């Protein structure tokens, strides 16, 4: 038995080998999409952790004070000179291109919450990926059995 995406149960023994191949193909596509989402969530969580680390490092740094000269990263390899206007505030990307100025503590809280939320999503997705992987294995096993019994029936004794 396997579950389809709309939570209905299908008796795999009643399906033909061609239908089983189609079910396996669909499950493989779903698994590929879920695995891609899993990787994207891990990347997002890593970015949030890096932001959190930067905030903690900034809070500990005695050299960062109002009106000090700093380098601002525009990309991974391009920086511009800037002046720190407030050492007690940071600009936080809250998503979809919106930025908000927050004090260091609330920014750290924001990123800690984000890391936790993404971690919970990763855990949920991990369970779904494992279930889909098990479904693929079951379909492969039933398909293998059907192929074996099909070749045994077509071969005269």
Rosetta blueprint (number, residue, H / E / L):
1 X L
2 X E
3 X E
4 X L
5 X L
6 X L
7 X L
8 X L
9 X E
10 X E
11 X L
12 X H
13 X H
14 X H
15 X L
16 X L
17 X H
18 X H
19 X H
20 X H
21 X H
22 X H
23 X H
24 X H
25 X H
26 X H
27 X H
28 X H
29 X H
30 X H
31 X H
32 X H
33 X H
34 X H
35 X H
36 X H
37 X H
38 X H
39 X H
40 X H
41 X H
42 X H
43 X H
44 X H
45 X H
46 X H
47 X H
48 X H
49 X H
50 X H
51 X H
52 X H
53 X H
54 X H
55 X H
56 X H
57 X H
58 X H
59 X H
60 X H
61 X L
62 X L
63 X L
64 X L
65 X L
66 X L
67 X L
68 X L
69 X E
70 X E
71 X E
72 X E
73 X E
74 X L
75 X L
76 X L
77 X L
78 X L
79 X E
80 X E
81 X E
82 X E
83 X E
84 X L
85 X L
86 X L
87 X L
88 X L
89 X E
90 X E
91 X E
92 X E
93 X E
94 X E
95 X E
96 X L
97 X L
98 X E
99 X E
100 X E
101 X E
102 X E
103 X E
104 X H
105 X H
106 X H
107 X H
108 X H
109 X H
110 X H
111 X H
112 X H
113 X H
114 X H
115 X H
116 X H
117 X H
118 X H
119 X H
120 X H
121 X H
122 X H
123 X H
124 X H
125 X H
126 X H
127 X H
128 X H
129 X H
130 X H
131 X H
132 X H
133 X H
134 X H
135 X H
136 X H
137 X H
138 X H
139 X H
140 X H
141 X H
142 X H
143 X H
144 X H
145 X H
146 X H
147 X H
148 X H
149 X H
150 X H
151 X H
152 X H
153 X H
154 X H
155 X L
156 X L
157 X L
